[in-house]
Amino acid sequence: MTSPPLRFGLVGTGYWARIAHAPVLASTEGIELAAVWGRNPRAAAELAAGYHATPHEDLAAFLDAVDGVAFAVPPDVQTPIATRAARAGKHLLLEKPIALSEADADELAEAAEQNRVASVVFFTLRFQPQMRAWLADVTAGGGWRGGVAAWFGSSLLESSPFNTPWRREKGALWDLGPHVVSLLWAVLGPVTSVTADAGPEDVAHLVLHHQGGPSSVVTVTQSAGEAARGFEAYIWGASGQSDAPTPPDDPAVPLRIALTELAQNARSGRTRHSCDVRFGREVGRVLAAAQRQLDERAAR
Ligand SMILES: NC(=O)c1ccc[n+]([C@@H]2O[C@H](COP(=O)([O-])OP(=O)(O)OC[C@H]3O[C@@H](n4cnc5c(N)ncnc54)[C@H](OP(=O)(O)O)[C@@H]3O)[C@@H](O)[C@H]2O)c1
């Protein structure tokens, strides 16, 4: 006998909710897009109508109607709602970064832990089949001594649908940083320290030390412009270099994998996942430490 689909609610009605979360929630096996909440009731009604979901204005009623919640809102909006959802026993598909402060991330992670809800943070690179195959291949070997990763994005161009207020304020460190740190963490080991410096606009440079000795360097920006857009990552060691695959733009495949794994965990009562809220908190700690250094340098 097959179990009924898990009812998911979507928080957010913006571009990312419309192009990624809503269509993938509605088309992933074992999941139903049951409810939509947004601060703009008309946008919530319109988005919900396209998927025969129920729009909600009242957050409590929204949470009552679902088993899990997926988020497509800015991080400072996501964190308090996700904490409330976890306290109500709802499973969480979180966006990166999970919070903008360590205290908020701690509160969210503790709420998820205490209420034994399953969680997955959508670190996109970690759910792409090609990237997973590469990770499985290189981590089977070991002996890597270092890594280099650069992501030059263009979300801060005036014309980009991703040119949103929180990105303009927090820059690529908090937007692309989570993806890159989560990838280097998976391949070279837990990050034990970070040294950060800033370039022009939102350019952030990080030097990471990983448990056991490897080190890596990162450059991220969302101000690169169209011509310079690109992603590059490789690791190196005694056996040579290994290039990470270039991530495809389409978020549907990795998001479906993230949701499927979340639903499997929710059904089986497992809360641990390699990209769960606790890991999201660890990645956030690296970013917060980097931000403190950037702020100190800027104040000098
Ligand atoms: N994993 C990935 O590859 C990936 C890619 C893209 C985005 N994301 C993540 O998705 C999240 C949202 O992305 P985005 O910044 O590009 O936003 P977005 O898609 O433009 O959507 C923002 C949504 O949040 C709502 N919102 C903004 N401020 C709010 C507030 N104070 N209270 C309630 N709702 C509020 C907006 O409502 P209005 O429409 O009323 O303004 C809109 O529905 C971010 O965490 C981002 O990191 C992840």
The ligand as an ORCA input file, in Angstrom:
! r2SCAN-3c Opt
* xyz 0 1
  N      19.616     27.396     -3.804
  C      19.627     28.202     -4.846
  O      20.230     27.906     -5.862
  C      18.864     29.488     -4.779
  C      18.632     30.268     -5.927
  C      17.868     31.435     -5.797
  C      17.382     31.830     -4.567
  N      17.665     31.043     -3.480
  C      17.209     31.447     -2.140
  O      15.812     31.691     -2.128
  C      15.527     32.712     -1.187
  C      14.696     33.801     -1.862
  O      15.355     34.253     -3.026
  P      15.358     35.752     -3.538
  O      16.037     36.634     -2.567
  O      15.848     35.737     -4.943
  O      13.862     36.192     -3.434
  P      12.613     36.199     -4.404
  O      12.533     34.959     -5.208
  O      12.599     37.498     -5.096
  O      11.409     36.184     -3.369
  C      11.360     36.876     -2.237
  C      10.017     36.534     -1.592
  O      10.107     36.893     -0.235
  C       9.055     37.802      0.047
  N       9.483     38.735      1.064
  C      10.459     39.674      0.993
  N      10.547     40.350      2.170
  C       9.594     39.827      2.984
  C       9.180     40.091      4.299
  N       9.768     41.051      5.030
  N       8.181     39.356      4.822
  C       7.554     38.402      4.098
  N       7.905     38.094      2.832
  C       8.916     38.803      2.284
  C       8.751     38.481     -1.256
  O       7.478     39.025     -1.190
  P       7.005     40.187     -2.213
  O       6.850     39.495     -3.548
  O       5.749     40.681     -1.621
  O       8.126     41.208     -2.251
  C       8.851     37.285     -2.191
  O       7.696     36.499     -2.130
  C      16.875     33.200     -0.654
  O      17.132     32.546      0.569
  C      17.880     32.709     -1.683
  O      19.157     32.398     -1.130
  C      18.382     29.920     -3.576
*
